[in-house]
Amino acid sequence: MSGKISELVELSATDVATDDQFEIRDTSAGASGSKSITVAELRKGVFSREVLTANRDYYVRTDGNDSNTGLANTAGGAWLTLQHAFIWICGNIDFNSLQVTINIADGTYAGVTGYDLIADPDYNIVRSPVGNGNLKFQGNEVSPQNVIIQATDGSDGCCFDFFAPTANILVNGVTLDLTNQFAGVLVNGNLQFTLTKYRIMNGAGKTIFYVGLAARLFTLDGVECVGSFDIFADVSYHSFFNISQNTVTLVFTGSPVIGTVFVKAGSFSIVALGTITTSGVITGTRYVMNSNSILYAGGAVLPGTVGGSVSSGGQVI
């Protein structure tokens, strides 16, 4: 088979055999630039990915390099960026229902998006892990202020932005820095995102969490919010937001002000609370529930100084 790329047509599986050969030629290199490759070799090189048989660890460091393998916690082995780590893992690994952990060394990093903004800046192409399982971003659990995650694309970006990945996403031991960002975390689609041992900073006028389109977001123990924010969680379209399944301490420093509301939910969504202990003074409205959404308080009181409101079938239980 030969011809220009523009002249090639799609072939069905019955059109070629695995021992058929294609010729790949670099015309600038003359005869030495020609190489033949069989269909079987092409499939193996382009379409194969490693199927995990055990959990796998990768490493990202500020002195790493994205041309490294990511497999060693050294400057010569670790990757440099979280975005590269995510893209490479999505393209080369079958999770096989196991866990892949991206270990993040202390430092400041650009955020992670599941969208292929290089191929399509309009958020129409989505990358996703293959093979179910868990994808964990592991920062510094003891000192989450040492691992700072910022937006990937300025005022439109988020620290973490995913649409329906096939793996559960877990994040532990990081600081979400909302400077010049759209939100801290944005999750849409039928996915589960869990965040533990984390801090929030520079959230004035911003929404910390957007949860939509049947997504599920869990925030578990060790939460510190430094300064004001507009909305802590905006939950919509059949989604679920949970502040701890057991006991969680929300620490507020700098006497923050809630710009709009602590949590709001609409379009048949649920906000569920465990046992909440609040440290520090925070003022503002606690909740807004509308469009048949439910706040399941379980006896807990949300942070804030003003109770809240319900409308259009919203409930507080």
C-alpha positions as CSV (number, residue, x, y, z in Angstrom):
1,M,0.0,0.0,0.0
2,S,1.4,3.4,-0.9
3,G,0.2,7.0,-1.4
4,K,0.1,10.3,0.2
5,I,-1.6,10.6,3.6
6,S,-4.4,12.6,2.0
7,E,-5.0,9.8,-0.5
8,L,-5.3,7.0,2.0
9,V,-8.7,5.5,2.7
10,E,-9.9,3.6,5.8
11,L,-9.6,-0.1,5.5
12,S,-11.7,-2.7,7.3
13,A,-10.1,-5.5,9.3
14,T,-10.7,-8.0,6.4
15,D,-8.9,-5.7,3.8
16,V,-5.4,-6.5,5.2
17,A,-3.6,-9.4,6.8
18,T,-1.3,-9.0,9.7
19,D,1.7,-9.9,7.5
20,D,0.9,-7.2,4.9
21,Q,3.5,-4.5,4.9
22,F,3.4,-0.7,4.8
23,E,6.3,1.4,3.6
24,I,7.2,4.5,5.7
25,R,9.5,6.9,3.9
26,D,11.3,10.1,4.8
27,T,11.7,11.6,1.4
28,S,14.4,14.0,2.6
29,A,16.6,11.1,3.5
30,G,16.6,9.4,0.1
31,A,16.6,5.6,-0.1
32,S,18.0,5.3,3.5
33,G,14.8,6.9,4.8
34,S,12.6,4.0,3.7
35,K,11.3,1.4,6.2
36,S,8.8,-1.4,5.9
37,I,6.5,-2.3,8.8
38,T,3.9,-5.1,9.0
39,V,0.3,-4.5,10.1
40,A,1.0,-6.6,13.2
41,E,4.0,-4.4,14.1
42,L,2.0,-1.3,13.5
43,R,-0.8,-2.4,15.7
44,K,1.6,-3.4,18.5
45,G,3.5,-0.1,18.3
46,V,0.5,2.1,18.1
47,F,-2.3,0.4,20.0
48,S,-0.7,-1.7,22.7
49,R,-0.6,-0.5,26.4
50,E,0.8,-2.1,29.5
51,V,-1.8,-4.0,31.5
52,L,-1.0,-3.7,35.2
53,T,-0.8,-6.7,37.4
54,A,0.1,-4.7,40.6
55,N,-0.4,-1.2,41.8
56,R,2.0,1.3,40.2
57,D,3.8,4.4,41.5
58,Y,5.0,7.4,39.4
59,Y,6.8,10.5,40.6
60,V,6.6,14.2,39.8
61,R,9.1,16.7,41.1
62,T,10.0,20.3,40.4
63,D,13.5,19.2,39.2
64,G,12.2,16.4,37.1
65,N,11.8,16.2,33.3
66,D,8.8,15.0,31.2
67,S,11.2,13.0,29.0
68,N,12.0,10.8,32.0
69,T,10.2,7.5,32.8
70,G,8.4,8.9,35.9
71,L,9.3,5.7,37.7
72,A,12.0,6.9,40.1
73,N,11.8,9.6,42.8
74,T,15.0,11.3,41.5
75,A,15.7,14.3,39.3
76,G,16.7,11.9,36.5
77,G,13.7,9.6,36.9
78,A,10.7,11.8,37.9
79,W,8.4,13.8,35.6
80,L,8.2,17.6,35.8
81,T,4.5,18.2,35.3
82,L,1.2,16.7,36.5
83,Q,-0.4,17.2,33.1
84,H,2.3,15.2,31.4
85,A,1.9,12.4,34.0
86,F,-1.9,12.3,33.4
87,I,-1.6,12.3,29.6
88,W,1.1,9.6,29.6
89,I,-0.8,7.3,31.9
90,C,-4.0,7.7,30.0
91,G,-2.2,6.8,26.8
92,N,0.0,3.9,27.9
93,I,-1.5,2.1,30.9
94,D,-4.4,-0.2,31.4
95,F,-5.3,0.0,35.1
96,N,-6.9,-3.4,35.2
97,S,-8.9,-2.3,38.2
98,L,-5.8,-1.5,40.2
99,Q,-4.4,1.8,41.5
100,V,-1.9,4.2,39.9
101,T,-0.4,6.8,42.2
102,I,1.3,10.0,41.1
103,N,3.5,11.0,44.0
104,I,4.0,14.8,44.1
105,A,7.1,16.2,45.7
106,D,6.9,19.5,47.6
107,G,6.6,22.5,45.3
108,T,4.2,24.5,43.1
109,Y,2.7,22.8,40.0
110,A,0.2,23.7,37.3
111,G,-3.1,21.9,37.5
112,V,-4.5,18.9,35.7
113,T,-7.2,18.8,33.1
114,G,-8.8,15.8,31.5
115,Y,-9.5,17.8,28.3
116,D,-7.2,17.8,25.3
117,L,-6.9,21.6,25.0
118,I,-4.0,21.3,22.6
119,A,-6.0,19.4,20.0
120,D,-9.3,21.2,20.8
121,P,-9.3,24.3,23.0
122,D,-13.1,24.3,23.2
123,Y,-13.1,21.4,25.6
124,N,-14.6,18.9,23.1
125,I,-11.9,16.2,23.4
126,V,-11.6,14.3,26.6
127,R,-8.7,12.1,27.9
128,S,-9.5,9.3,30.3
129,P,-7.6,6.5,32.1
130,V,-8.3,3.0,30.8
131,G,-9.3,-0.1,32.8
132,N,-11.2,1.4,35.8
133,G,-9.4,1.3,39.1
134,N,-8.1,4.4,41.0
135,L,-5.8,7.3,39.9
136,K,-4.4,8.9,43.0
137,F,-2.5,12.2,43.2
138,Q,-0.5,12.0,46.4
139,G,1.0,15.2,47.9
140,N,2.2,15.9,51.4
141,E,-0.4,14.6,53.8
142,V,1.4,16.0,56.9
143,S,2.1,19.4,55.4
144,P,-0.3,20.0,52.5
145,Q,0.8,23.6,52.3
146,N,4.0,22.4,50.8
147,V,2.3,21.0,47.6
148,I,0.5,23.8,45.8
149,I,-1.7,23.1,42.7
150,Q,-2.6,26.0,40.4
151,A,-4.7,26.4,37.2
152,T,-3.5,25.1,33.9
153,D,-5.0,27.8,31.8
154,G,-5.4,31.0,33.8
155,S,-8.8,32.5,34.5
156,D,-10.6,29.7,32.8
157,G,-8.7,26.9,34.6
158,C,-9.0,24.8,37.7
159,C,-6.6,22.9,39.9
160,F,-8.3,19.7,38.8
161,D,-10.8,19.5,35.9
162,F,-12.2,16.1,34.9
163,F,-15.1,14.8,32.8
164,A,-16.2,11.3,33.4
165,P,-12.9,9.4,33.7
166,T,-13.2,5.6,33.9
167,A,-10.9,5.6,37.0
168,N,-11.9,7.0,40.4
169,I,-9.8,10.1,41.1
170,L,-8.3,10.6,44.5
171,V,-6.3,13.6,45.7
172,N,-4.5,13.8,49.1
173,G,-2.3,16.3,50.8
174,V,-2.4,19.4,48.5
175,T,-3.2,23.1,48.6
176,L,-5.7,24.4,46.0
177,D,-4.5,27.9,45.0
178,L,-7.3,29.7,43.2
179,T,-5.3,32.7,42.2
180,N,-6.6,33.9,38.8
181,Q,-8.7,30.7,38.4
182,F,-12.2,29.7,37.5
183,A,-12.5,27.2,40.4
184,G,-10.6,24.8,42.6
185,V,-12.1,21.5,41.3
186,L,-14.5,21.0,38.5
187,V,-15.9,17.5,38.0
188,N,-18.7,16.6,35.5
189,G,-20.1,13.4,34.3
190,N,-20.5,10.0,36.0
191,L,-17.3,10.0,38.0
192,Q,-16.1,9.9,41.6
193,F,-13.6,12.4,43.0
194,T,-12.3,12.2,46.6
195,L,-10.2,14.9,48.2
196,T,-8.5,14.5,51.6
197,K,-6.1,16.4,53.8
198,Y,-6.2,19.6,51.7
199,R,-6.1,23.4,52.0
200,I,-7.7,26.2,50.0
201,M,-6.2,29.6,49.5
202,N,-6.9,32.8,47.4
203,G,-10.5,31.8,46.8
204,A,-12.1,35.3,47.1
205,G,-14.9,35.7,44.6
206,K,-14.4,32.1,43.4
207,T,-16.2,28.7,43.7
208,I,-14.1,26.0,45.4
209,F,-16.0,23.0,44.0
210,Y,-18.2,22.6,40.9
211,V,-20.0,19.2,40.8
212,G,-22.3,18.5,37.9
213,L,-23.8,16.0,35.5
214,A,-24.2,13.0,37.9
215,A,-20.7,13.5,39.4
216,R,-19.9,12.5,43.0
217,L,-17.4,14.5,45.1
218,F,-16.3,13.5,48.6
219,T,-14.3,15.8,50.9
220,L,-12.8,14.0,53.9
221,D,-10.8,14.9,56.9
222,G,-8.3,17.7,57.4
223,V,-9.7,20.7,55.6
224,E,-8.3,24.2,56.0
225,C,-9.6,27.3,54.2
226,V,-7.4,30.4,54.2
227,G,-9.4,33.6,53.5
228,S,-12.8,34.3,51.8
229,F,-14.5,32.6,48.9
230,D,-17.8,33.0,47.0
231,I,-19.2,29.4,47.1
232,F,-17.7,26.4,48.7
233,A,-19.7,23.9,46.7
234,D,-22.0,24.3,43.7
235,V,-23.8,21.0,43.0
236,S,-26.2,20.5,40.1
237,Y,-27.8,18.1,37.7
238,H,-28.3,14.9,39.7
239,S,-24.9,15.2,41.5
240,F,-23.7,14.3,45.0
241,F,-21.5,16.3,47.3
242,N,-20.4,14.9,50.7
243,I,-18.5,16.6,53.5
244,S,-17.1,13.6,55.4
245,Q,-18.7,10.2,56.0
246,N,-17.5,10.3,59.6
247,T,-16.0,13.3,61.4
248,V,-14.3,16.3,59.7
249,T,-12.8,19.5,61.1
250,L,-13.2,22.6,58.9
251,V,-10.6,25.2,59.9
252,F,-11.1,28.7,58.7
253,T,-8.3,31.2,59.1
254,G,-8.3,35.0,58.3
255,S,-12.0,35.4,59.4
256,P,-13.3,34.6,55.9
257,V,-16.6,35.9,54.4
258,I,-18.8,33.7,52.3
259,G,-19.6,35.8,49.2
260,T,-22.8,34.0,48.1
261,V,-23.4,30.7,50.0
262,F,-21.4,27.9,51.5
263,V,-23.3,25.1,49.6
264,K,-25.9,25.3,46.9
265,A,-27.7,22.5,45.0
266,G,-30.1,22.3,42.2
267,S,-31.7,19.9,39.7
268,F,-32.2,16.8,41.9
269,S,-28.8,16.9,43.6
270,I,-27.8,15.9,47.2
271,V,-25.5,17.5,49.7
272,A,-24.8,15.1,52.6
273,L,-23.0,16.0,55.9
274,G,-21.2,13.9,58.4
275,T,-20.1,15.3,61.8
276,I,-18.6,18.7,61.3
277,T,-16.4,20.6,63.8
278,T,-15.7,24.2,62.8
279,S,-12.7,26.1,63.9
280,G,-12.4,29.9,63.2
281,V,-15.0,32.5,62.4
282,I,-16.7,32.6,59.1
283,T,-19.7,34.7,58.1
284,G,-22.3,34.3,55.4
285,T,-25.2,32.2,54.2
286,R,-25.1,28.4,54.9
287,Y,-27.2,26.8,52.1
288,V,-29.5,27.3,49.2
289,M,-31.5,24.2,48.0
290,N,-33.7,24.4,45.0
291,S,-35.2,22.3,42.1
292,N,-35.9,19.2,44.2
293,S,-32.5,19.0,45.8
294,I,-31.8,17.9,49.3
295,L,-29.4,18.9,52.1
296,Y,-29.0,15.9,54.4
297,A,-27.7,17.6,57.5
298,G,-27.7,14.6,59.9
299,G,-27.7,17.1,62.8
300,A,-24.6,19.0,61.6
301,V,-24.6,22.7,61.1
302,L,-22.9,24.2,58.1
303,P,-20.4,27.0,58.5
304,G,-21.8,30.5,58.3
305,T,-24.0,32.9,60.2
306,V,-27.2,32.9,58.1
307,G,-29.4,29.8,57.9
308,G,-30.3,29.5,54.3
309,S,-33.3,29.0,52.0
310,V,-35.2,26.3,50.0
311,S,-37.3,26.7,46.9
312,S,-38.9,24.7,44.1
313,G,-39.0,21.4,46.0
314,G,-35.7,21.8,47.8
315,Q,-35.5,20.2,51.2
316,V,-33.3,20.2,54.4
317,I,-33.5,16.9,56.3
